[in-house]
């Protein structure tokens, strides 16, 4: 029997007394648009989950504000010299702990370094660690969770026990133990540690989504038409199970940035002369009474960054979850 795939990824079969129409996905929702009936676009085609979500996000002020903040942070992480012309490693002990001055609005830290310049350049490390760690966690957790949810059996049982073990490890304590023996001064040990302990959350989300998606009629129809497991996973299940992973990963990105700052603050993450908000917060802590500006600016930048990603994740979750509409 010939296999046909429509533009939405659904499967239909010819013959057997006529065409058999299948639901595209349970996640797809309908909306009213000009030029078409309810739940359809101008051409009369059903709206997809992603079209619906984008339509809602554009109208959500929380998404717009958080996205603009994140865009600004990404731009200055790539080109910090656009707003900070100084050198974050150039210090003058004669100006240590001095307050705001013309050309140096955030004052100086305990080593006489410009707090404004270090705060701007610290964005690069935080964004880099957050994005790369999130990509690693999402890819590893989704791959393992998708395979476990689809095939089940012994592989699923084994992976479930492994995730239980990883969930039992306290993150900060694990970082203190594992990173304390690392001598590298790059971001990769921190990223590797976050991926090592962070993939389990995405694993469970992906596993549950795949288990739910594989019960749908379009998956049974594709299997009956002879589609291979790889085709079913990549063409039919993954597009309809990826939304929860995106939501969790977006929110987790902010927590990973905070985790890097925490580990750096404790002295086991990034180390000087690397410019990091966590390092600056740690160095400024003893002087919080005499020179609070040394602590407030990097800590404020960290708080705004984490909050922006959490707000973005919440907005994406509300847009992608039909139950919240």
SULMOZI-V848174 format. One record per backbone hydrogen bond with DSSP energy under -0.5 kcal/mol. NH is the residue of the N-H (numbers start at 0). CO is the residue of the C=O. Records with the same first field share a line. If there is no record, write none. Layout:
NH = CO  CO
This chain:
3 = 11
5 = 9
8 = 5
11 = 3
12 = 19
13 = 1
17 = 14
19 = 12
20 = 18
27 = 24
32 = 30  39
35 = 32
38 = 30
39 = 30  36
40 = 44
43 = 40
46 = 38
51 = 47
52 = 48
53 = 49
54 = 50
55 = 51
56 = 52
57 = 53
58 = 54  55
59 = 56
60 = 58
63 = 59
64 = 60
65 = 61
66 = 62
67 = 63
68 = 64
69 = 65
70 = 66
71 = 67
72 = 68
73 = 69
74 = 70
75 = 71
76 = 72
77 = 73
78 = 74
81 = 78
82 = 79
83 = 79
87 = 85
89 = 86
90 = 88
91 = 111
94 = 91
95 = 92
96 = 108
97 = 94
100 = 103
103 = 100
106 = 103
107 = 97
108 = 112
111 = 108
113 = 89
114 = 106  112
115 = 106
117 = 113
118 = 114
119 = 115
120 = 116
121 = 117
122 = 118  119
123 = 120
124 = 120
125 = 121
126 = 122
127 = 123
128 = 124
129 = 125
130 = 126
131 = 127
132 = 128
133 = 129
134 = 130
135 = 131
136 = 132
137 = 133
138 = 134
139 = 135
140 = 136
141 = 137
142 = 138
143 = 139
144 = 140
145 = 141
146 = 142
147 = 143
148 = 144
149 = 145
150 = 146
151 = 146  147
154 = 151
155 = 151
156 = 152
157 = 153
158 = 154
159 = 155
160 = 156
161 = 157
162 = 158
163 = 159
164 = 160
165 = 161
166 = 162
167 = 163
168 = 165
169 = 167
173 = 169
174 = 170
175 = 171
176 = 172
177 = 173
178 = 174
179 = 175
180 = 177
181 = 178
190 = 186
191 = 187
192 = 188
193 = 189
194 = 190
195 = 191
196 = 192
197 = 193
198 = 194
200 = 197
201 = 197
202 = 198
203 = 199
204 = 200
205 = 201
206 = 202
207 = 203
208 = 204
209 = 205
210 = 206
211 = 207
212 = 208
213 = 209
214 = 211
215 = 212
218 = 215
219 = 215
220 = 216
221 = 217
222 = 218
223 = 219
224 = 220
225 = 222
226 = 221
231 = 227
232 = 228
233 = 229
234 = 230
235 = 230  231
236 = 231
237 = 232
239 = 236
240 = 236  237
241 = 237
244 = 240
245 = 241
246 = 242
247 = 243
248 = 244
249 = 245
250 = 246
251 = 247
252 = 248
253 = 249  250
254 = 250
255 = 251
256 = 252
257 = 253
258 = 254
259 = 255
260 = 256
261 = 257
262 = 258
263 = 259
264 = 260
265 = 261
266 = 263
267 = 262
268 = 262
273 = 270
275 = 273
279 = 275
280 = 276
281 = 277
282 = 278
283 = 279
284 = 280
286 = 283
287 = 284
290 = 286
293 = 290
294 = 291
295 = 291
296 = 292
298 = 294
299 = 295
300 = 296
301 = 297
302 = 298
303 = 299
304 = 300
305 = 301
306 = 302
307 = 303
308 = 304
309 = 305
310 = 306
311 = 307
312 = 308
313 = 309
314 = 310
315 = 311
316 = 312
317 = 313
318 = 314
319 = 315
320 = 316
321 = 319
323 = 320
324 = 321
